């Protein structure tokens, strides 16, 4: 039986009951199976992805988002103010826009961004609005500390898609969805959020549990949601300034357009730095999947038509959306596998005996690729959203846990922990230079993480910690020959550089899914695989690598509109298909 934090086990017992939990725990997959870079890259968005849980919360609590004002010239220089009411709290999002005709790559938070916005901690009066707009207008803005703001966020145009949409609307026409799809399926892309303690902003750790943004990353994803609304509002406003015959986006088109996002090497460092986050994200997904696999045949028969419908939509979605160009399963291959799964589903239904989802997963394991298998797992989780929602309360406290060294542990006990949980690390042969080829560092020029070649580039002395395997192997060598009854405290005095990895090993003993079981400094390692995994946790349906170290994609296509949210209306909005021509207008 997999070792879990005793507090976690106790909470799960309350959530699911003794009998159901006893049936679920043996079905949790082995970390060796799902925690490799290849396996993580195949995971798909599900009901536990952060954008999904945020939108569920917004709809359930009927948040209201209202645009107070918007002004722009025909080019796109202007501002907007949005007010938010959420579960008894009020906030304001103040937006400044500018356009100099140049595309802005990257995610730097400075005045070069096309859109800047500040989320205030209360409803902003006119004085605060003017002050925030003035602060954002300062050339080369680089961040500032102010208790009135939760943080600052930025976005940039997708120049071709943005201008195409404005021109078509000003001519009284809807944008060409094929043209938008070729440019990523969005008109603006997220360029980062400076909050959660950065630049003096409030951190989610200090936010009360009943606050609308108490869940980690809900504030970040809410601002991504707002960038979609802001981008669509501004293409309409600019079109109106250019022409009296301008029209608004059709409801179907507005739903189909998402917001772009790109992520790079820094994601790898974040996943290594916060293994307790990785563990709780993966553990809750595995628990939700195990719950589905233990559903009785009566439930399976009821949910079967919905699974079939979701699979058919997924096939169409992957055939419409541009997929990976290298390093990952192509969308055509994934769609073909899902069609094979649909055929297998019909054969599985006709098999003798009562149907269960576990038998379906076992039957398809050898015939489908890893991406299709993970898509099936994600859809099975989605069939039972209530079971997933029960797990959400476990995530914030698990992410708040902090590691600390236990000085009273003996060397023998530490060795046993390493052999039990880090055998994958200590037995990896890294004698060849290729196995220790890369290192990560924080680039002052770029303002984010970059990767260098250890035997070629300078700056190794400033290496960001990514090499868990190297640290564990060094500790293992240092433990050789030490007395079994020696205390960790005395050992760490002689080897102080090992103190961090000792505390990490102790901390992760009951967190089975926290460590990425791969050599992240290997010359052949592709960071895009773990980057894509983290983007899936955020809610990406698909990520398209542009290189081995950079993944772009689109978020929140099809997500509920502010009107639907205020009414408490939720649709099944994942993997939206392109609107028909007559609906698109």
N, C-alpha and C positions, 0 to 999 in steps of 0.2 A: 504493500500500500504506500502511495506517495506521501512523503512527509509534508505536512502543512503547519503553519503557525497555529498553535493551540487556540488562540483567540479567534482566528479565522475559522477553524474547524467548529468551534462552539457557535459562531454566528451562522454558519451554513446549516448546522443542525436545527437552529431556530427557523431559518428560512424554508428549508425543504422537508424537515422531519427526519426521524431516524431511518425509517425504511427506505425512503426515496434517496437520501444521501448515501446510504450503504450501497444502493444499486448504481449510483452515479460515479462514485470515486474510482472504482476499478476501470472505468471507461476513460478516465483522463489519460491523454496520450503521453508517452514518454518524452521527456525533454530532448533526448537524442534524436527523436523523430521530427520535432517541430521547431527546434531552436537553432537550426543551422541557417546560414544566410540564404541558401536556396529555398528552404522550406518557408522561411519568413517572407520571402519575396512573393510567394504564391498566395498568401492570405488575402482575403477580400473583405471589403466593408460589410458590416452587419449592424444589427440593432444596437450593439454596444459601442459603435464608433462615435466619436465625440460630437460630430455635427448632428448625428441622429438623435443622441440623447438631449442635446441642446434644443433642437426643434421640437422634440416631444414635450420638453418642459415648457417651452414658449407657448405651444398650442394648449397644453393642459391648463396653464395659468392665464391664458388669454392675454398675453402681452400686447400692448398697443404701441405702434410706431407711427408717429405723425410728422409730416414735413411741415415745419413752421414757415420756412421761406427758402427760396432758391433764386439766385440771380447769376446771369452769365452773359458774356458778350458772344458774338458769332464764332469766335475762335475757341472759347472755353475757359476764359479767365473769369472767375467768379467765386461764389461761396454758397453754402447751404447750411441750414440748421434743422436738426431732427430731434424730436422729443420722444422719450421712451418711458412708459409706465409698466412696471413689472413687479407683480406680487407685492404691492404697497410701496414700492420704491420708484423714484423718479430720477431720470438722467437726461443729459443732452449730449448729442454728438454734433460738434461744430466742424465744418468742412471748408477748407480753402483749396481752390483749384487754379491751375495755371497751365499754359501750354506754350512751349518755345519751338515747337516743330521737330524736336529730336526725341527719338526713342530712348527710354531709360532702362538699361539692363540692370540686373542685380537687385539687391534688397537693402541698399544703404538708406538709412534714415537721415536725410538731409533735405535742404531746400530744392535739390534737383528733382524731387518727386513731383509728379503731375497732380497728385492729390495728397493733402495732409489733413488729418482729423484729430480732434481731442475729445475724449470721452470724459465728461465732468461727473463728479460724485453726487451731484444734485441737479435739479432743473436750473439751467443757467438763465439769469436775467440778461438784459441787453448789455449791461456793463461788462459782465463776464464774457459774453459772446464777442464783444469788441476787443477785449483784452486778449483772448485766445487767438483771434484772427490776426491781431497785430504781432503776437509772438511767433506765429507760424510764418508770417511774411518776412521775418528777419533773414537776410541772405545767409546761406550755409547753416541753417538751423541744425544744432547738434544734440538737442535734448536739454531738458531743464527739470529741476525739482520743484513741484508745486502741489500742495495738498488738495487743491481744488480739482485736480485731474487724476483719473485712474491710469491714464497713459496716453501715448500718442501712437498713431498708426498712419501708414502711408500706402499709396497705390499708384500704379502707372497705367497709362493707356496701352492697349494693344493697337498701335497706330492704324494699321490697315483695317482691322475690324471696326474700330471706333469710328473712323472717318467714313467707311462704307455705310455703317448704320445711320450716321447723321445725314449723309447725302441722300440715301434712299428715303428716309423719313421726310426730309425737306422737300422731296419731289412728290410726296403723297403716297409712297410705296413702302412696303415692308422690306427689311433686309433679306438678302439671299442667304438662306440657312446653310447651303452648301459652302458658300464663301466664308461664313462665320466658322463652320466646322473646320475648314482648311486652316484657319487662323487660331484654332484651339477651342472654339466654342464659347468665347467670352469677349467682352469689350474692354474690361480693365482687369488687372491682375494685382493681387495682394503683394505688398512690398515690405511687410513686417509690422510687428507691434512692439513698442517699447513700454512695457508695463510690468506687472507682477514683480515689483521691487526694483526694476531697472530705472535709472535716472530719478530715483526717489519716489516712484509711484508705489501705490499700495500693492502688496503681494496677496495672492489668493490665500496664503497660509494665515493671514491676519483677518480674513473676511469671515464674518459670522456664518454659521451653518445654514441659517434661514435666508441668507442673502441670495438674490437671483444669480449671482456669478460665483457662488461658493464652490462649485465643482471645478476642478482644475481644467483649464483651457476653454471653459465655456465663454469667458470674456473674449478671448482671442477669436474663437469661431463665430461669436456674435458679430464682431467687427468685420470678419470676412463676409458674413451674411449681409451686413450693411453696405459693404463695398459693391455687392451686386446691385442692391437697390439704388445706391448713389450713382453708379455707372449708368444704369438704365434711365434714371431721372435726368441725368445731364445730357445724354444723347438726345432725348426728347426736347429738353430746354434749349439746347444749342440749335436744333433743327427749327424750333419755333422762331428763334432770333434770325435765322437765315431766310425763312420763307413763310408767307402767310398761308400757303397751302400744305404746310407740314401736318403730318398725322402722328398719332401716338403708336407705340408698339402694340400689336394685337396681344390679347391675354396669353394665347398659346406660344407666341414668340417670346414674350417676356419670361414665361416659365422655362423655356428651353435654354435660354442663355444663362450660363453660370458665371463664376468668377475664377480667374486664373490664379495659379500658385506655382512657384518653382522652389525647389529645395535642394541643397547641396551637401557638401562634406560635413558641415557642422552637425547634421542630424546623427551621423555616426558617433560623434563625440558625446552627444546628449544621451544616446541609448546606453553607452558604456558608463557614463557618469551616474545615471539614475537607474540602476538595475531593479530597484524595488518598484519603479513605475512600469518597467517592462513586464515584471512578474505579474502585477495585478491586472494589467491589460490582457495578458495572455491567459492567466488563470480564470478570469471571469468569462472569457470567450470559451475556454475548454469546459467550464462548468455549464454554461448555457447549451453547448453542443451535447454534453453528456445528458442533460435534462431532456433534450429532444430525442436522443437515442433511447431513452427509457420510457417514452410515452407509450401508452397501451394501444393495441390495434384499433380500438374504436376511434381514438384521436387521429391515428394515421389515416384511416379511411375518410374522415371528415376533411382533413387538411390536404389530401392528395390532389384535388383539383386546383387548389391554390398554388401548390408547388409546381404543378405542370404549367400553370399560367406564368409564374415567375421565371421558369426556365425558358419558356418561349420568348418572353420579353428580353431576357438576358442574351439569347442568341441574336435577336435583332439588334440589340444595343451594341454588342461587340462587333457586329458587321457594319454598323454605321459610324462608329467612333474610331479615329486613328489610334493605332496601337504602337507598341514598342518597335523600334527600328533595329535593336540589337540587345543581346544579353538576357532577354526574357521571352516568355511564350508569346507568339503573335496572337492578335485578336482573331484571325481567321482560324488558327489551330484551336484556340479556346472555344470559338463558336462551333466548330465541327465536333469537338469533344462533347459539348453540351447537347448537340443534336443526337449524338450517340447515347448520351445519358437519357434523353427523352425516349429513345427506342428501348433502352434497357428498362426504363421505368414501366413500360407496358408489359414487357416480359416478366418483370418482377412481380407485378400485380397478379399475374395469372399463375404464379407458383403456388403449390399447395401449402397450407398452413397460414396462420394469422400473420399479416404483414407488420413489420416494425422497421423503423428508420435505421437501426443498427444493422440489420441484415442487408438493407440497400447499400449502406456505406461499405460493408464488407464485400458485397458482390461486385461493386464498381472499382474497388481499390486497384485491381490489376489491369483494368481496361482503360482507365482514364489518366490523363496527365495530372500533375500536381495542382495546376491552376484550376482545372475543372473540378477536381475533388474539393478544393478549398471553396470554390463557388457553391458547390452543393452544401458544404458545411455551413456557409454563411446563410444560405436560404433556409436551411433547417432551423437555424437559430431565429431567423426572422419569422418563422411560423408561430413562435411562442414568445411574443414580445413581453408579456407580463412576467414570464420566468426570468427574462434578462433584466427587467426593471428592478426586480427584487435584489439584484446584485449591485446596483448602482451605489447604494449607501456604503458598500465596502471599499470603494475606490479612494475617496478623499483621505480617510485615515491611513490607509495603506501607503499612499503616496507621501504622507507626512512623516512616516517613520524615518528615523535617523540612525545611522550605524554608529557603533562605538566598540572599542576593543574590550574584550573580557580578559583581564590580566591574570585571572585565577585559573584559566584553562591550562592543562598540561600539554607538553609537546606531543605526547602520545594521543591525546584527544584531538589535537589539531591535525595530526597526521591522518587519523581516521576520517575526519571531516573532508580533508582533501581527497583521500582515496574514494570516498563515497560520492562526492559531488563534483570533483574536478579531475577525475581520471582522464576525461577527454582532453584536458589541458596538459597534464604532466607527461602523457605518453606520446605527444605529438613531436615528431622529429623536426627540429628547426636548425639543424647543423648547416644546411646549405644557405648561402647568402640570400637566395631568392625568397626564403621563408621569413626573412626579417627585412624586407626591402624598403618598406614605406615608413614614414612617420608623419604625424599631424602637428600643426603649429598654428597659432593665431597670427594672422597677417595684419600688421598695423595699416598697411596700405589699403587692403581690401575690407578691413573691419570685420572679418569672419575667418573661419577655419580654412586652411589650405593643406595640401598633402605634398610632401617632398620625398625624394629618393635618398635613403639613408647613406648610401655610399657615394653619392654624387653631390647633393645639395648641402649648403651650410645651414646652421640653425638647429641642429639636432639637440643641442643643450636646452632649447626652449620647447621641447616636445610636449604636446598635450597627451595626457594619459588615455591611451586606447588599447594598449597591448596587455590585456588581462593574462593571456597565456604566458608571455614573457615574465610577468611579475610572479605568477604562480610557480613557474618552473624555477625561478631564482630562489623563491622561498623554500621550495622542495629540496633544492641543493643545500641550502643553508641548514636545513633540519637534519640532514644526513649526519649520523654519528652523535646527535645530541641525546642526552639522557631522557628516557620516557617520562620521568616524573618532574623534569624541569618545568617551571612555570613560564607561561608566555611572557609575563612581565620581565623576567630576567633575560629571556631570549631576545626580546625587542630592544632591550638596553644595548645589546651587542650588535644587533642588526636593525637600527632604527628605520632604515629605508623599507623594511618589510612590514612595518606596523600597519600601513594602510591596507595592504592586501590581506593581512591577518584579520583585521576588523571586517573586511569585505567577505571573506570566507565564513567567518562566524555569523555575520548578519544574514547571509544568503542561505544558510543551512536549511531553513524551512520555507524557502522561496524558490521552488523548483524551476520556474520559467524566467528567471532574471538574467541569466548569462547567455549571450550569443555564442554558440558553440562553433566558432570559426576563427581562423587566423586572420585577423583584420589588418595585419601588416604584411601579409604575403603579397608578392608581386602580382599574382593572378586574382587577388580579391577585388571584386567589383562593388564599390560602395553603394551603387544604385540599388542593390538588392535590399539592404537594410533601410535605405532611405525610403524606398517604396513601401516597406512594411510600416514605418512610422506614419507615412501619409495615409495609409489605409486605416490606421488607428484614428487619424483625424477625420476620415470620411471620404477619401478619394475612391471613386469607382474604378478608375484606372489611371496609372501613371505612365507617362511616356518619357523614357530616358532620352536626353539629348546628348549625353556622353556617359562614360562609366561613372561619373561623379556628380551628375546633375539630373534631376527628374522634374518634369513639369506635368501639369495636369489641370483639371477643372473640378471645382467644388460646387456643390449646391445646385446643380442643374435639376430643375423640377421641384425645388423646395417650396413649401407653402409660402404664399404671398402674405404681406402684412395684414391684408383684409381677412384672409383665411385664418391667420393666427388669432386675430382679435375675436373672431367668431368661434374659435375652438374647433376648427375643421381640419382634420388630418387626412391626407391622401397617401396611398402607397406611391411615393414619389421617386424611389430609387430606380436607376437605370432608365431614364426617360427615353422614349423613342421620338424621332423627329416628327413634328406635326405634319399632317397632310396638307397639301397645297391649298385646299379650300378653307381649312381651318386657319392656316397661316395668313391667308389674305394676300 
